[in-house]
Amino acid sequence: MISEFQDLSHKIDQLAGLTAALRRENALLRQTNAELSAANADYRERLAEARQRIGALLGQLPAGAPDAGGDGSADPAADAATASEGASR
């Protein structure tokens, strides 16, 4: 009977150790997730700014200039919108 209690006590100690290890790992994963989420938000912001700059540059092109897209359209606003839609996918 005493050995059964010792076995149970040993298993409880193992469970407590595993629980503590999992809590530490979970905290680390939460921290990493928060850092990656912040980096992702920063990249999204930078991408939106780049899209705005590209749209502004496309808006400055002369109306008669051939577009780089090769689809034959001469509407920079439409090209910018199309590029923006493609980049967001």
Secondary structure, DSSP 8 states (H G I E B T S, - for coil): -HHHHHHHHHHHHHHHHHHHHHHHHHHHHHHHHHHHHHHHHHHHHHHHHHHHHHHHHHHHS-TTS--SS-S----HHHHHHHHHHHHT-
